[in-house]
Amino acid sequence: MIAERLQGVNASETLVISAKAKELKAQGVDVVSFTVGEPDFDTPTHIKQAAIEAIESGFTKYTAAEGIPELRRAIVERVKEDLGLDYEIKNVVVSNGSKQALYNFFQAVLNKGDQVLVPAPYWLSYPPMIKLAGGIPKIIQTTQKQNFKITPEQLKKAIRPKTKAIILNSPSNPTGAVYTKEELESLARILEEHDLWVLSDDAYSKLLYDGFTFYSIAKFSKKLFSKTIIFDTLSKTYAMTGWRVGYAVGSEEILKAMAIIQSQATSSINSISQKAALKALTSSQACVKAMVKEFEGRRNLALQELSKIKKIKCFVPQGAFYLFPDVSKYYGLKFRGKEITGSNDLATYLLDEAKVATIPGYVFGADKCIRLSYAASLDHIQKGIARIHKALEQLE
Ligand SMILES: Cc1ncc(COP(=O)(O)O)c(C=O)c1O
């Protein structure tokens, strides 16, 4: 009954453990959840106000599938200001989150059997999206030792005649790793010698710590400018996950094809969110700065608390709002005779015993780790990690 293309494609696995945590919470259990992939802040008032005005003024009809011209113009200007790159509005399509933009890209560009390079740990939606378009995700495995970033040698080795694209996600979900300008440049030199599409997933590019600044791979040369498609979203930057506003910026030809897919699938995103997004992008960015400052404090606290657990080695992320500690030293240990064999067992154990919800690393292609989102209050971070500590000490 179900089409072949759905074979091996599952619903988003992060939702399973979050759903279990929510169920426990609904039963009155005091669960600390580190599963969320979204800021816990409310959307800033001036952005909400713009949406209210859109409704009240009757801006409630279909719009152009690519998005309203004012919003596309605002995106061009923000990309110019933030990344120093020059585009026109014909290079921009607004989508229902950058998730739809990525989906559109794969549908528009991949033929059956085309390969896409996906550095692991990866955002878990990339492989299914590629598969749904008939493509083959080719995983480039990185380790904590290499700071979860691919090396030029790995990249060189991975590129094959069937390779059509590579995804770069910096800062990364789930690791928070950020490529430095120098690291990107060494990858850029290799990419320039080939004819791949470079998908720069910049979803977390505004959430950077330790004074890091974001650099776009599209800036290294004309060729890379023409081959890079930027995917960005208002979801994380402005605490707007539910508004569903993201966008793609790049080659006119590709963006046109992506707009055709979108126009036949969902038309435009909703008109009201477009007005809210316009306000977000064109107003003062102070709200973003304030959120980043708060996240940095939480990251520091979470790292400090985790460092008390001697068997955990945690990579220090410079961006996004996740920690991705290596918990593999606990594998092979037991609780009441039941062995922890991998990240799924460990996350399940932490939820059952410590009432702390985390995401097992295997869903991101990294079974040694678990993901903790610190989009949570300082109190929650302290309490949750103390509980994890206690539960892990019970393993023998
Ligand atoms: C790395 C990455 N890219 C893209 C997205 C898509 O976000 P949205 O569809 O809300 O724009 C997410 C969301 O979690 C993400 O983590």
The ligand as a Gaussian input file, in Angstrom:
#p B3LYP/6-31G(d) Opt

LIG

0 1
 C       20.459000      21.910000      11.511000
 C       19.037000      22.279000      11.259000
 N       18.700000      22.693000      10.036000
 C       17.444000      23.045000       9.751000
 C       16.456000      22.985000      10.708000
 C       15.064000      23.355000      10.278000
 O       14.448000      24.306000      11.051000
 P       13.125000      25.022000      10.557000
 O       12.422000      24.090000       9.624000
 O       12.337000      25.286000      11.776000
 O       13.551000      26.256000       9.845000
 C       16.751000      22.528000      11.983000
 C       15.707000      22.375000      13.007000
 O       15.853000      21.778000      14.026000
 C       18.090000      22.178000      12.271000
 O       18.451000      21.761000      13.494000

